[in-house]
Amino acid sequence: MPGRELVSKVPVEPPPPHEATGRKTLIRAVANSVIGLTAFLVTCIGLRAILPFPEIDGGVSQKFRFFAAHKDEFDTLFIGSSRIYFQISPAIFDRVTGESGLPTHSFNFGETAQLEMGLH
């Protein structure tokens, strides 16, 4: 077989020794993570400065604007789905915590999922 003779006459160098994963690999991984996170944050900040806040149907935009204008007045924030929206009353929560000796001023950021499911 002519192919065998050709292969046997070609010099083949052994692969370089494999570096053990260690401190250099860890430093490189952390540095790459920091660079990636920094790029993501810079992009988000740049987009927020350039683009206006989108109008979202169903009162979400109104809630965001109200909270942004009064955010220093609240110390408790409920975030979640329609279960949070319908099952947590900030007035009742604030009254109960106040009666227990921990006065709060809460805001319910829960939102219904009707728009996502098409149940207008």
PDB file as gemmi writes it, atoms N, CA and C in Angstrom:
CRYST1    1.000    1.000    1.000  90.00  90.00  90.00 P 1                      
ATOM      1  N   MET A   1       0.841  -1.181   0.000  1.00  0.00           N  
ATOM      2  CA  MET A   1       0.000   0.000   0.000  1.00  0.00           C  
ATOM      3  C   MET A   1       0.882   1.239   0.000  1.00  0.00           C  
ATOM      4  N   PRO A   2       0.752   2.055  -1.005  1.00  0.00           N  
ATOM      5  CA  PRO A   2       1.597   3.238  -1.081  1.00  0.00           C  
ATOM      6  C   PRO A   2       1.267   4.260   0.012  1.00  0.00           C  
ATOM      7  N   GLY A   3       0.053   4.315   0.449  1.00  0.00           N  
ATOM      8  CA  GLY A   3      -0.319   5.291   1.478  1.00  0.00           C  
ATOM      9  C   GLY A   3       0.390   5.036   2.790  1.00  0.00           C  
ATOM     10  N   ARG A   4       0.629   3.778   3.113  1.00  0.00           N  
ATOM     11  CA  ARG A   4       1.285   3.439   4.381  1.00  0.00           C  
ATOM     12  C   ARG A   4       2.728   3.917   4.384  1.00  0.00           C  
ATOM     13  N   GLU A   5       3.374   3.780   3.286  1.00  0.00           N  
ATOM     14  CA  GLU A   5       4.769   4.211   3.217  1.00  0.00           C  
ATOM     15  C   GLU A   5       4.876   5.710   3.393  1.00  0.00           C  
ATOM     16  N   LEU A   6       3.949   6.460   2.804  1.00  0.00           N  
ATOM     17  CA  LEU A   6       3.964   7.914   2.905  1.00  0.00           C  
ATOM     18  C   LEU A   6       3.745   8.347   4.353  1.00  0.00           C  
ATOM     19  N   VAL A   7       2.820   7.706   5.026  1.00  0.00           N  
ATOM     20  CA  VAL A   7       2.517   8.054   6.409  1.00  0.00           C  
ATOM     21  C   VAL A   7       3.703   7.746   7.297  1.00  0.00           C  
ATOM     22  N   SER A   8       4.350   6.660   7.072  1.00  0.00           N  
ATOM     23  CA  SER A   8       5.464   6.297   7.942  1.00  0.00           C  
ATOM     24  C   SER A   8       6.679   7.193   7.738  1.00  0.00           C  
ATOM     25  N   LYS A   9       6.815   7.865   6.591  1.00  0.00           N  
ATOM     26  CA  LYS A   9       7.958   8.724   6.329  1.00  0.00           C  
ATOM     27  C   LYS A   9       7.728  10.173   6.744  1.00  0.00           C  
ATOM     28  N   VAL A  10       6.495  10.553   7.079  1.00  0.00           N  
ATOM     29  CA  VAL A  10       6.202  11.923   7.484  1.00  0.00           C  
ATOM     30  C   VAL A  10       6.484  12.052   8.972  1.00  0.00           C  
ATOM     31  N   PRO A  11       7.352  12.998   9.343  1.00  0.00           N  
ATOM     32  CA  PRO A  11       7.636  13.147  10.778  1.00  0.00           C  
ATOM     33  C   PRO A  11       6.423  13.752  11.507  1.00  0.00           C  
ATOM     34  N   VAL A  12       6.089  13.196  12.601  1.00  0.00           N  
ATOM     35  CA  VAL A  12       4.947  13.654  13.404  1.00  0.00           C  
ATOM     36  C   VAL A  12       5.471  14.048  14.771  1.00  0.00           C  
ATOM     37  N   GLU A  13       5.160  15.275  15.146  1.00  0.00           N  
ATOM     38  CA  GLU A  13       5.594  15.740  16.464  1.00  0.00           C  
ATOM     39  C   GLU A  13       4.519  15.397  17.482  1.00  0.00           C  
ATOM     40  N   PRO A  14       4.919  15.041  18.655  1.00  0.00           N  
ATOM     41  CA  PRO A  14       3.912  14.758  19.685  1.00  0.00           C  
ATOM     42  C   PRO A  14       3.231  16.064  20.099  1.00  0.00           C  
ATOM     43  N   PRO A  15       1.990  15.972  20.545  1.00  0.00           N  
ATOM     44  CA  PRO A  15       1.292  17.185  20.980  1.00  0.00           C  
ATOM     45  C   PRO A  15       1.975  17.792  22.199  1.00  0.00           C  
ATOM     46  N   PRO A  16       1.854  19.107  22.346  1.00  0.00           N  
ATOM     47  CA  PRO A  16       2.467  19.730  23.522  1.00  0.00           C  
ATOM     48  C   PRO A  16       1.809  19.225  24.796  1.00  0.00           C  
ATOM     49  N   PRO A  17       2.527  19.235  25.877  1.00  0.00           N  
ATOM     50  CA  PRO A  17       1.926  18.749  27.131  1.00  0.00           C  
ATOM     51  C   PRO A  17       0.747  19.630  27.540  1.00  0.00           C  
ATOM     52  N   HIS A  18      -0.274  19.009  28.049  1.00  0.00           N  
ATOM     53  CA  HIS A  18      -1.495  19.704  28.465  1.00  0.00           C  
ATOM     54  C   HIS A  18      -1.254  20.405  29.794  1.00  0.00           C  
ATOM     55  N   GLU A  19      -1.611  21.697  29.828  1.00  0.00           N  
ATOM     56  CA  GLU A  19      -1.470  22.434  31.086  1.00  0.00           C  
ATOM     57  C   GLU A  19      -2.576  22.004  32.037  1.00  0.00           C  
ATOM     58  N   ALA A  20      -2.209  21.768  33.238  1.00  0.00           N  
ATOM     59  CA  ALA A  20      -3.201  21.414  34.236  1.00  0.00           C  
ATOM     60  C   ALA A  20      -4.060  22.639  34.537  1.00  0.00           C  
ATOM     61  N   THR A  21      -5.353  22.425  34.703  1.00  0.00           N  
ATOM     62  CA  THR A  21      -6.212  23.551  35.048  1.00  0.00           C  
ATOM     63  C   THR A  21      -5.819  24.025  36.429  1.00  0.00           C  
ATOM     64  N   GLY A  22      -5.591  25.272  36.529  1.00  0.00           N  
ATOM     65  CA  GLY A  22      -5.136  25.805  37.802  1.00  0.00           C  
ATOM     66  C   GLY A  22      -5.462  27.273  37.921  1.00  0.00           C  
ATOM     67  N   ARG A  23      -4.545  27.975  38.528  1.00  0.00           N  
ATOM     68  CA  ARG A  23      -4.756  29.384  38.834  1.00  0.00           C  
ATOM     69  C   ARG A  23      -4.932  30.234  37.575  1.00  0.00           C  
ATOM     70  N   LYS A  24      -4.126  29.990  36.525  1.00  0.00           N  
ATOM     71  CA  LYS A  24      -4.229  30.777  35.296  1.00  0.00           C  
ATOM     72  C   LYS A  24      -5.604  30.615  34.652  1.00  0.00           C  
ATOM     73  N   THR A  25      -6.103  29.397  34.647  1.00  0.00           N  
ATOM     74  CA  THR A  25      -7.417  29.143  34.057  1.00  0.00           C  
ATOM     75  C   THR A  25      -8.511  29.838  34.861  1.00  0.00           C  
ATOM     76  N   LEU A  26      -8.398  29.793  36.167  1.00  0.00           N  
ATOM     77  CA  LEU A  26      -9.379  30.456  37.023  1.00  0.00           C  
ATOM     78  C   LEU A  26      -9.347  31.960  36.816  1.00  0.00           C  
ATOM     79  N   ILE A  27      -8.165  32.539  36.768  1.00  0.00           N  
ATOM     80  CA  ILE A  27      -8.033  33.984  36.557  1.00  0.00           C  
ATOM     81  C   ILE A  27      -8.604  34.373  35.202  1.00  0.00           C  
ATOM     82  N   ARG A  28      -8.321  33.579  34.182  1.00  0.00           N  
ATOM     83  CA  ARG A  28      -8.843  33.861  32.844  1.00  0.00           C  
ATOM     84  C   ARG A  28     -10.371  33.780  32.832  1.00  0.00           C  
ATOM     85  N   ALA A  29     -10.949  32.792  33.512  1.00  0.00           N  
ATOM     86  CA  ALA A  29     -12.404  32.640  33.558  1.00  0.00           C  
ATOM     87  C   ALA A  29     -13.053  33.812  34.283  1.00  0.00           C  
ATOM     88  N   VAL A  30     -12.470  34.222  35.398  1.00  0.00           N  
ATOM     89  CA  VAL A  30     -13.016  35.359  36.145  1.00  0.00           C  
ATOM     90  C   VAL A  30     -12.894  36.644  35.321  1.00  0.00           C  
ATOM     91  N   ALA A  31     -11.746  36.845  34.682  1.00  0.00           N  
ATOM     92  CA  ALA A  31     -11.555  38.045  33.859  1.00  0.00           C  
ATOM     93  C   ALA A  31     -12.555  38.081  32.706  1.00  0.00           C  
ATOM     94  N   ASN A  32     -12.768  36.959  32.034  1.00  0.00           N  
ATOM     95  CA  ASN A  32     -13.739  36.915  30.944  1.00  0.00           C  
ATOM     96  C   ASN A  32     -15.157  37.172  31.441  1.00  0.00           C  
ATOM     97  N   SER A  33     -15.488  36.656  32.615  1.00  0.00           N  
ATOM     98  CA  SER A  33     -16.812  36.902  33.192  1.00  0.00           C  
ATOM     99  C   SER A  33     -17.000  38.372  33.519  1.00  0.00           C  
ATOM    100  N   VAL A  34     -15.979  38.988  34.097  1.00  0.00           N  
ATOM    101  CA  VAL A  34     -16.063  40.414  34.431  1.00  0.00           C  
ATOM    102  C   VAL A  34     -16.193  41.254  33.161  1.00  0.00           C  
ATOM    103  N   ILE A  35     -15.433  40.924  32.141  1.00  0.00           N  
ATOM    104  CA  ILE A  35     -15.520  41.660  30.870  1.00  0.00           C  
ATOM    105  C   ILE A  35     -16.913  41.512  30.269  1.00  0.00           C  
ATOM    106  N   GLY A  36     -17.450  40.301  30.268  1.00  0.00           N  
ATOM    107  CA  GLY A  36     -18.787  40.068  29.724  1.00  0.00           C  
ATOM    108  C   GLY A  36     -19.860  40.809  30.497  1.00  0.00           C  
ATOM    109  N   LEU A  37     -19.808  40.763  31.819  1.00  0.00           N  
ATOM    110  CA  LEU A  37     -20.781  41.460  32.653  1.00  0.00           C  
ATOM    111  C   LEU A  37     -20.679  42.964  32.471  1.00  0.00           C  
ATOM    112  N   THR A  38     -19.462  43.483  32.399  1.00  0.00           N  
ATOM    113  CA  THR A  38     -19.270  44.920  32.190  1.00  0.00           C  
ATOM    114  C   THR A  38     -19.837  45.348  30.844  1.00  0.00           C  
ATOM    115  N   ALA A  39     -19.588  44.577  29.796  1.00  0.00           N  
ATOM    116  CA  ALA A  39     -20.134  44.905  28.474  1.00  0.00           C  
ATOM    117  C   ALA A  39     -21.656  44.895  28.498  1.00  0.00           C  
ATOM    118  N   PHE A  40     -22.241  43.925  29.178  1.00  0.00           N  
ATOM    119  CA  PHE A  40     -23.703  43.844  29.289  1.00  0.00           C  
ATOM    120  C   PHE A  40     -24.259  45.069  30.009  1.00  0.00           C  
ATOM    121  N   LEU A  41     -23.657  45.438  31.144  1.00  0.00           N  
ATOM    122  CA  LEU A  41     -24.140  46.586  31.915  1.00  0.00           C  
ATOM    123  C   LEU A  41     -23.985  47.898  31.146  1.00  0.00           C  
ATOM    124  N   VAL A  42     -22.861  48.071  30.469  1.00  0.00           N  
ATOM    125  CA  VAL A  42     -22.647  49.293  29.680  1.00  0.00           C  
ATOM    126  C   VAL A  42     -23.687  49.375  28.566  1.00  0.00           C  
ATOM    127  N   THR A  43     -23.976  48.256  27.929  1.00  0.00           N  
ATOM    128  CA  THR A  43     -24.994  48.234  26.881  1.00  0.00           C  
ATOM    129  C   THR A  43     -26.364  48.581  27.441  1.00  0.00           C  
ATOM    130  N   CYS A  44     -26.724  48.008  28.580  1.00  0.00           N  
ATOM    131  CA  CYS A  44     -28.025  48.309  29.200  1.00  0.00           C  
ATOM    132  C   CYS A  44     -28.133  49.775  29.576  1.00  0.00           C  
ATOM    133  N   ILE A  45     -27.098  50.329  30.175  1.00  0.00           N  
ATOM    134  CA  ILE A  45     -27.115  51.737  30.570  1.00  0.00           C  
ATOM    135  C   ILE A  45     -27.208  52.634  29.337  1.00  0.00           C  
ATOM    136  N   GLY A  46     -26.475  52.297  28.280  1.00  0.00           N  
ATOM    137  CA  GLY A  46     -26.529  53.077  27.049  1.00  0.00           C  
ATOM    138  C   GLY A  46     -27.905  53.034  26.407  1.00  0.00           C  
ATOM    139  N   LEU A  47     -28.512  51.853  26.362  1.00  0.00           N  
ATOM    140  CA  LEU A  47     -29.854  51.742  25.782  1.00  0.00           C  
ATOM    141  C   LEU A  47     -30.884  52.494  26.613  1.00  0.00           C  
ATOM    142  N   ARG A  48     -30.745  52.447  27.930  1.00  0.00           N  
ATOM    143  CA  ARG A  48     -31.698  53.159  28.793  1.00  0.00           C  
ATOM    144  C   ARG A  48     -31.592  54.667  28.587  1.00  0.00           C  
ATOM    145  N   ALA A  49     -30.378  55.162  28.361  1.00  0.00           N  
ATOM    146  CA  ALA A  49     -30.189  56.596  28.155  1.00  0.00           C  
ATOM    147  C   ALA A  49     -30.722  57.036  26.802  1.00  0.00           C  
ATOM    148  N   ILE A  50     -30.653  56.171  25.810  1.00  0.00           N  
ATOM    149  CA  ILE A  50     -31.043  56.539  24.451  1.00  0.00           C  
ATOM    150  C   ILE A  50     -32.528  56.310  24.181  1.00  0.00           C  
ATOM    151  N   LEU A  51     -33.048  55.166  24.598  1.00  0.00           N  
ATOM    152  CA  LEU A  51     -34.412  54.788  24.256  1.00  0.00           C  
ATOM    153  C   LEU A  51     -35.397  55.198  25.348  1.00  0.00           C  
ATOM    154  N   PRO A  52     -36.593  55.618  24.968  1.00  0.00           N  
ATOM    155  CA  PRO A  52     -37.610  55.937  25.978  1.00  0.00           C  
ATOM    156  C   PRO A  52     -38.184  54.658  26.575  1.00  0.00           C  
ATOM    157  N   PHE A  53     -38.790  54.798  27.734  1.00  0.00           N  
ATOM    158  CA  PHE A  53     -39.441  53.652  28.369  1.00  0.00           C  
ATOM    159  C   PHE A  53     -40.621  53.239  27.493  1.00  0.00           C  
ATOM    160  N   PRO A  54     -40.764  51.957  27.164  1.00  0.00           N  
ATOM    161  CA  PRO A  54     -41.849  51.540  26.275  1.00  0.00           C  
ATOM    162  C   PRO A  54     -43.204  51.622  26.961  1.00  0.00           C  
ATOM    163  N   GLU A  55     -44.231  51.872  26.171  1.00  0.00           N  
ATOM    164  CA  GLU A  55     -45.596  51.854  26.685  1.00  0.00           C  
ATOM    165  C   GLU A  55     -46.063  50.410  26.711  1.00  0.00           C  
ATOM    166  N   ILE A  56     -46.481  49.939  27.868  1.00  0.00           N  
ATOM    167  CA  ILE A  56     -46.938  48.563  28.037  1.00  0.00           C  
ATOM    168  C   ILE A  56     -48.413  48.622  28.397  1.00  0.00           C  
ATOM    169  N   ASP A  57     -49.222  47.863  27.664  1.00  0.00           N  
ATOM    170  CA  ASP A  57     -50.668  47.855  27.897  1.00  0.00           C  
ATOM    171  C   ASP A  57     -51.005  47.291  29.267  1.00  0.00           C  
ATOM    172  N   GLY A  58     -52.210  47.559  29.713  1.00  0.00           N  
ATOM    173  CA  GLY A  58     -52.701  46.976  30.948  1.00  0.00           C  
ATOM    174  C   GLY A  58     -52.304  47.724  32.208  1.00  0.00           C  
ATOM    175  N   GLY A  59     -51.806  48.940  32.101  1.00  0.00           N  
ATOM    176  CA  GLY A  59     -51.488  49.724  33.275  1.00  0.00           C  
ATOM    177  C   GLY A  59     -50.089  49.524  33.823  1.00  0.00           C  
ATOM    178  N   VAL A  60     -49.283  48.690  33.186  1.00  0.00           N  
ATOM    179  CA  VAL A  60     -47.934  48.439  33.691  1.00  0.00           C  
ATOM    180  C   VAL A  60     -47.100  49.714  33.637  1.00  0.00           C  
ATOM    181  N   SER A  61     -47.187  50.441  32.535  1.00  0.00           N  
ATOM    182  CA  SER A  61     -46.420  51.688  32.404  1.00  0.00           C  
ATOM    183  C   SER A  61     -46.827  52.697  33.467  1.00  0.00           C  
ATOM    184  N   GLN A  62     -48.131  52.763  33.758  1.00  0.00           N  
ATOM    185  CA  GLN A  62     -48.594  53.681  34.800  1.00  0.00           C  
ATOM    186  C   GLN A  62     -48.033  53.297  36.161  1.00  0.00           C  
ATOM    187  N   LYS A  63     -47.987  52.000  36.438  1.00  0.00           N  
ATOM    188  CA  LYS A  63     -47.422  51.543  37.717  1.00  0.00           C  
ATOM    189  C   LYS A  63     -45.945  51.908  37.819  1.00  0.00           C  
ATOM    190  N   PHE A  64     -45.204  51.696  36.728  1.00  0.00           N  
ATOM    191  CA  PHE A  64     -43.781  52.040  36.728  1.00  0.00           C  
ATOM    192  C   PHE A  64     -43.579  53.535  36.966  1.00  0.00           C  
ATOM    193  N   ARG A  65     -44.359  54.353  36.282  1.00  0.00           N  
ATOM    194  CA  ARG A  65     -44.215  55.816  36.451  1.00  0.00           C  
ATOM    195  C   ARG A  65     -44.567  56.251  37.868  1.00  0.00           C  
ATOM    196  N   PHE A  66     -45.660  55.695  38.408  1.00  0.00           N  
ATOM    197  CA  PHE A  66     -46.062  56.048  39.763  1.00  0.00           C  
ATOM    198  C   PHE A  66     -44.988  55.633  40.763  1.00  0.00           C  
ATOM    199  N   PHE A  67     -44.493  54.404  40.614  1.00  0.00           N  
ATOM    200  CA  PHE A  67     -43.470  53.933  41.546  1.00  0.00           C  
ATOM    201  C   PHE A  67     -42.194  54.762  41.420  1.00  0.00           C  
ATOM    202  N   ALA A  68     -41.805  55.111  40.195  1.00  0.00           N  
ATOM    203  CA  ALA A  68     -40.595  55.919  40.000  1.00  0.00           C  
ATOM    204  C   ALA A  68     -40.728  57.277  40.670  1.00  0.00           C  
ATOM    205  N   ALA A  69     -41.930  57.848  40.631  1.00  0.00           N  
ATOM    206  CA  ALA A  69     -42.150  59.161  41.241  1.00  0.00           C  
ATOM    207  C   ALA A  69     -42.220  59.083  42.765  1.00  0.00           C  
ATOM    208  N   HIS A  70     -42.608  57.941  43.311  1.00  0.00           N  
ATOM    209  CA  HIS A  70     -42.828  57.816  44.766  1.00  0.00           C  
ATOM    210  C   HIS A  70     -41.992  56.710  45.407  1.00  0.00           C  
ATOM    211  N   LYS A  71     -40.915  56.284  44.753  1.00  0.00           N  
ATOM    212  CA  LYS A  71     -40.166  55.120  45.244  1.00  0.00           C  
ATOM    213  C   LYS A  71     -39.594  55.295  46.645  1.00  0.00           C  
ATOM    214  N   ASP A  72     -39.314  56.521  47.044  1.00  0.00           N  
ATOM    215  CA  ASP A  72     -38.756  56.744  48.384  1.00  0.00           C  
ATOM    216  C   ASP A  72     -39.800  56.599  49.487  1.00  0.00           C  
ATOM    217  N   GLU A  73     -41.075  56.540  49.118  1.00  0.00           N  
ATOM    218  CA  GLU A  73     -42.147  56.417  50.108  1.00  0.00           C  
ATOM    219  C   GLU A  73     -42.392  54.965  50.514  1.00  0.00           C  
ATOM    220  N   PHE A  74     -41.905  54.009  49.738  1.00  0.00           N  
ATOM    221  CA  PHE A  74     -42.187  52.599  49.985  1.00  0.00           C  
ATOM    222  C   PHE A  74     -40.975  51.896  50.582  1.00  0.00           C  
ATOM    223  N   ASP A  75     -41.258  50.965  51.512  1.00  0.00           N  
ATOM    224  CA  ASP A  75     -40.181  50.161  52.076  1.00  0.00           C  
ATOM    225  C   ASP A  75     -40.385  48.667  51.814  1.00  0.00           C  
ATOM    226  N   THR A  76     -41.551  48.322  51.256  1.00  0.00           N  
ATOM    227  CA  THR A  76     -41.850  46.928  50.928  1.00  0.00           C  
ATOM    228  C   THR A  76     -42.445  46.885  49.529  1.00  0.00           C  
ATOM    229  N   LEU A  77     -41.921  46.001  48.695  1.00  0.00           N  
ATOM    230  CA  LEU A  77     -42.362  45.911  47.312  1.00  0.00           C  
ATOM    231  C   LEU A  77     -42.729  44.467  46.999  1.00  0.00           C  
ATOM    232  N   PHE A  78     -43.949  44.256  46.503  1.00  0.00           N  
ATOM    233  CA  PHE A  78     -44.399  42.932  46.096  1.00  0.00           C  
ATOM    234  C   PHE A  78     -44.307  42.843  44.582  1.00  0.00           C  
ATOM    235  N   ILE A  79     -43.543  41.874  44.088  1.00  0.00           N  
ATOM    236  CA  ILE A  79     -43.359  41.682  42.655  1.00  0.00           C  
ATOM    237  C   ILE A  79     -43.803  40.274  42.314  1.00  0.00           C  
ATOM    238  N   GLY A  80     -44.636  40.161  41.282  1.00  0.00           N  
ATOM    239  CA  GLY A  80     -45.051  38.820  40.902  1.00  0.00           C  
ATOM    240  C   GLY A  80     -46.156  38.799  39.876  1.00  0.00           C  
ATOM    241  N   SER A  81     -46.775  37.656  39.792  1.00  0.00           N  
ATOM    242  CA  SER A  81     -47.817  37.417  38.801  1.00  0.00           C  
ATOM    243  C   SER A  81     -49.166  37.895  39.337  1.00  0.00           C  
ATOM    244  N   SER A  82     -50.224  37.422  38.673  1.00  0.00           N  
ATOM    245  CA  SER A  82     -51.576  37.809  39.085  1.00  0.00           C  
ATOM    246  C   SER A  82     -51.903  37.300  40.486  1.00  0.00           C  
ATOM    247  N   ARG A  83     -51.246  36.247  40.931  1.00  0.00           N  
ATOM    248  CA  ARG A  83     -51.483  35.775  42.309  1.00  0.00           C  
ATOM    249  C   ARG A  83     -51.071  36.848  43.315  1.00  0.00           C  
ATOM    250  N   ILE A  84     -49.938  37.458  43.087  1.00  0.00           N  
ATOM    251  CA  ILE A  84     -49.498  38.550  43.963  1.00  0.00           C  
ATOM    252  C   ILE A  84     -50.457  39.727  43.817  1.00  0.00           C  
ATOM    253  N   TYR A  85     -50.801  40.065  42.587  1.00  0.00           N  
ATOM    254  CA  TYR A  85     -51.666  41.221  42.310  1.00  0.00           C  
ATOM    255  C   TYR A  85     -53.010  41.097  43.020  1.00  0.00           C  
ATOM    256  N   PHE A  86     -53.646  39.910  42.925  1.00  0.00           N  
ATOM    257  CA  PHE A  86     -54.984  39.740  43.482  1.00  0.00           C  
ATOM    258  C   PHE A  86     -55.004  39.307  44.939  1.00  0.00           C  
ATOM    259  N   GLN A  87     -53.949  38.685  45.446  1.00  0.00           N  
ATOM    260  CA  GLN A  87     -54.015  38.104  46.788  1.00  0.00           C  
ATOM    261  C   GLN A  87     -53.279  38.894  47.861  1.00  0.00           C  
ATOM    262  N   ILE A  88     -52.544  39.928  47.489  1.00  0.00           N  
ATOM    263  CA  ILE A  88     -51.861  40.731  48.501  1.00  0.00           C  
ATOM    264  C   ILE A  88     -52.373  42.166  48.410  1.00  0.00           C  
ATOM    265  N   SER A  89     -52.952  42.608  49.483  1.00  0.00           N  
ATOM    266  CA  SER A  89     -53.440  43.981  49.568  1.00  0.00           C  
ATOM    267  C   SER A  89     -52.434  44.791  50.389  1.00  0.00           C  
ATOM    268  N   PRO A  90     -51.807  45.785  49.771  1.00  0.00           N  
ATOM    269  CA  PRO A  90     -50.844  46.593  50.535  1.00  0.00           C  
ATOM    270  C   PRO A  90     -51.468  47.247  51.767  1.00  0.00           C  
ATOM    271  N   ALA A  91     -52.726  47.688  51.673  1.00  0.00           N  
ATOM    272  CA  ALA A  91     -53.380  48.338  52.825  1.00  0.00           C  
ATOM    273  C   ALA A  91     -53.511  47.369  53.992  1.00  0.00           C  
ATOM    274  N   ILE A  92     -53.956  46.136  53.714  1.00  0.00           N  
ATOM    275  CA  ILE A  92     -54.105  45.131  54.778  1.00  0.00           C  
ATOM    276  C   ILE A  92     -52.731  44.725  55.309  1.00  0.00           C  
ATOM    277  N   PHE A  93     -51.771  44.513  54.415  1.00  0.00           N  
ATOM    278  CA  PHE A  93     -50.415  44.147  54.844  1.00  0.00           C  
ATOM    279  C   PHE A  93     -49.828  45.219  55.758  1.00  0.00           C  
ATOM    280  N   ASP A  94     -49.952  46.492  55.351  1.00  0.00           N  
ATOM    281  CA  ASP A  94     -49.409  47.590  56.156  1.00  0.00           C  
ATOM    282  C   ASP A  94     -50.113  47.687  57.512  1.00  0.00           C  
ATOM    283  N   ARG A  95     -51.427  47.469  57.529  1.00  0.00           N  
ATOM    284  CA  ARG A  95     -52.179  47.537  58.793  1.00  0.00           C  
ATOM    285  C   ARG A  95     -51.745  46.425  59.734  1.00  0.00           C  
ATOM    286  N   VAL A  96     -51.618  45.194  59.221  1.00  0.00           N  
ATOM    287  CA  VAL A  96     -51.247  44.049  60.060  1.00  0.00           C  
ATOM    288  C   VAL A  96     -49.819  44.194  60.581  1.00  0.00           C  
ATOM    289  N   THR A  97     -48.886  44.597  59.710  1.00  0.00           N  
ATOM    290  CA  THR A  97     -47.508  44.760  60.182  1.00  0.00           C  
ATOM    291  C   THR A  97     -47.401  45.922  61.163  1.00  0.00           C  
ATOM    292  N   GLY A  98     -48.199  46.976  60.950  1.00  0.00           N  
ATOM    293  CA  GLY A  98     -48.207  48.098  61.888  1.00  0.00           C  
ATOM    294  C   GLY A  98     -48.731  47.693  63.253  1.00  0.00           C  
ATOM    295  N   GLU A  99     -49.797  46.861  63.265  1.00  0.00           N  
ATOM    296  CA  GLU A  99     -50.348  46.362  64.531  1.00  0.00           C  
ATOM    297  C   GLU A  99     -49.364  45.444  65.250  1.00  0.00           C  
ATOM    298  N   SER A 100     -48.475  44.816  64.478  1.00  0.00           N  
ATOM    299  CA  SER A 100     -47.480  43.914  65.064  1.00  0.00           C  
ATOM    300  C   SER A 100     -46.212  44.644  65.504  1.00  0.00           C  
ATOM    301  N   GLY A 101     -46.188  45.962  65.347  1.00  0.00           N  
ATOM    302  CA  GLY A 101     -45.046  46.740  65.793  1.00  0.00           C  
ATOM    303  C   GLY A 101     -44.015  47.026  64.717  1.00  0.00           C  
ATOM    304  N   LEU A 102     -44.310  46.702  63.459  1.00  0.00           N  
ATOM    305  CA  LEU A 102     -43.387  46.966  62.364  1.00  0.00           C  
ATOM    306  C   LEU A 102     -44.133  47.748  61.277  1.00  0.00           C  
ATOM    307  N   PRO A 103     -44.179  49.058  61.404  1.00  0.00           N  
ATOM    308  CA  PRO A 103     -44.921  49.838  60.407  1.00  0.00           C  
ATOM    309  C   PRO A 103     -44.237  49.770  59.039  1.00  0.00           C  
ATOM    310  N   THR A 104     -45.042  49.518  58.007  1.00  0.00           N  
ATOM    311  CA  THR A 104     -44.529  49.435  56.639  1.00  0.00           C  
ATOM    312  C   THR A 104     -45.399  50.276  55.716  1.00  0.00           C  
ATOM    313  N   HIS A 105     -44.865  50.562  54.557  1.00  0.00           N  
ATOM    314  CA  HIS A 105     -45.617  51.200  53.478  1.00  0.00           C  
ATOM    315  C   HIS A 105     -45.269  50.431  52.214  1.00  0.00           C  
ATOM    316  N   SER A 106     -46.192  49.573  51.780  1.00  0.00           N  
ATOM    317  CA  SER A 106     -45.891  48.639  50.697  1.00  0.00           C  
ATOM    318  C   SER A 106     -46.543  49.053  49.379  1.00  0.00           C  
ATOM    319  N   PHE A 107     -46.019  48.466  48.306  1.00  0.00           N  
ATOM    320  CA  PHE A 107     -46.527  48.711  46.954  1.00  0.00           C  
ATOM    321  C   PHE A 107     -46.626  47.372  46.248  1.00  0.00           C  
ATOM    322  N   ASN A 108     -47.777  47.123  45.615  1.00  0.00           N  
ATOM    323  CA  ASN A 108     -48.004  45.855  44.923  1.00  0.00           C  
ATOM    324  C   ASN A 108     -47.690  46.037  43.442  1.00  0.00           C  
ATOM    325  N   PHE A 109     -46.582  45.432  42.998  1.00  0.00           N  
ATOM    326  CA  PHE A 109     -46.158  45.501  41.599  1.00  0.00           C  
ATOM    327  C   PHE A 109     -46.624  44.268  40.825  1.00  0.00           C  
ATOM    328  N   GLY A 110     -47.481  43.441  41.435  1.00  0.00           N  
ATOM    329  CA  GLY A 110     -47.994  42.263  40.748  1.00  0.00           C  
ATOM    330  C   GLY A 110     -48.801  42.677  39.526  1.00  0.00           C  
ATOM    331  N   GLU A 111     -48.822  41.811  38.538  1.00  0.00           N  
ATOM    332  CA  GLU A 111     -49.500  42.148  37.286  1.00  0.00           C  
ATOM    333  C   GLU A 111     -50.231  40.927  36.758  1.00  0.00           C  
ATOM    334  N   THR A 112     -51.366  41.162  36.138  1.00  0.00           N  
ATOM    335  CA  THR A 112     -52.141  40.056  35.581  1.00  0.00           C  
ATOM    336  C   THR A 112     -51.514  39.571  34.285  1.00  0.00           C  
ATOM    337  N   ALA A 113     -51.721  38.306  34.005  1.00  0.00           N  
ATOM    338  CA  ALA A 113     -51.157  37.703  32.800  1.00  0.00           C  
ATOM    339  C   ALA A 113     -52.173  37.638  31.674  1.00  0.00           C  
ATOM    340  N   GLN A 114     -53.267  38.375  31.772  1.00  0.00           N  
ATOM    341  CA  GLN A 114     -54.313  38.317  30.759  1.00  0.00           C  
ATOM    342  C   GLN A 114     -53.814  38.741  29.390  1.00  0.00           C  
ATOM    343  N   LEU A 115     -52.953  39.734  29.325  1.00  0.00           N  
ATOM    344  CA  LEU A 115     -52.471  40.209  28.037  1.00  0.00           C  
ATOM    345  C   LEU A 115     -51.633  39.158  27.343  1.00  0.00           C  
ATOM    346  N   GLU A 116     -50.832  38.433  28.087  1.00  0.00           N  
ATOM    347  CA  GLU A 116     -49.970  37.406  27.511  1.00  0.00           C  
ATOM    348  C   GLU A 116     -50.790  36.247  26.963  1.00  0.00           C  
ATOM    349  N   MET A 117     -51.906  35.926  27.616  1.00  0.00           N  
ATOM    350  CA  MET A 117     -52.705  34.792  27.178  1.00  0.00           C  
ATOM    351  C   MET A 117     -53.783  35.206  26.192  1.00  0.00           C  
ATOM    352  N   GLY A 118     -53.933  36.502  25.934  1.00  0.00           N  
ATOM    353  CA  GLY A 118     -54.944  36.961  25.005  1.00  0.00           C  
ATOM    354  C   GLY A 118     -56.340  36.984  25.595  1.00  0.00           C  
ATOM    355  N   LEU A 119     -56.461  37.099  26.922  1.00  0.00           N  
ATOM    356  CA  LEU A 119     -57.772  37.110  27.582  1.00  0.00           C  
ATOM    357  C   LEU A 119     -58.167  38.538  27.936  1.00  0.00           C  
ATOM    358  N   HIS A 120     -58.407  39.359  26.970  1.00  0.00           N  
ATOM    359  CA  HIS A 120     -58.716  40.779  27.219  1.00  0.00           C  
ATOM    360  C   HIS A 120     -60.009  40.911  27.954  1.00  0.00           C  
TER     361      HIS A 120                                                      
END                                                                             
